């Protein structure tokens, strides 16, 4: 059964078709939500919210873009709105190790690259982070990113370039460790 038939069945109220559509897209929507949110629990919540919203609005899907692109546009909106709600709480949270090293007065040992990379990605402006994650992590083309986020292809390319530059700056101190 192709995707158009599946969509028609979902619109007609077929629960099995709804489950099949969900199963076909849930992993990629979750990965996108996780990459953008950086938190498993939030990503699961955002994924659920994305599908609730998508099934409510499936009647408005015109088929001009791929269903996956449409779903990812919804996911992006859900994640951005959700992150705005929790952002102030996240800014106030402090890891116990970080709090201890702050009071110690000296420079703490460098955290591992994976953690620093995640922090650097999280600190990017929303637009930069979205484009970086969608392109470099999830493998979307700039055209797909443009369609999903409602931006021009050139804007997507520029934001990716700026995001990469900011990440290079944020992780510059690690570069010396690998150069002999």
Secondary structure, DSSP 8 states (H G I E B T S, - for coil): --HHHHHHHHHTT-HHHHHHHHHHHHHHHHHHHHHHH--HHHHHHHHHHHHHHHHHTGGG--SSS-HHHHHHHHHHHHHHHHHHHHHHHHHH---HHHHHHHHH-S------HHHHHHHHHHHS-HHHHHHHIIIIIT---HHHHHHHHT--HHHHHHHHHHHHHHHHHHTHHHHHHH--
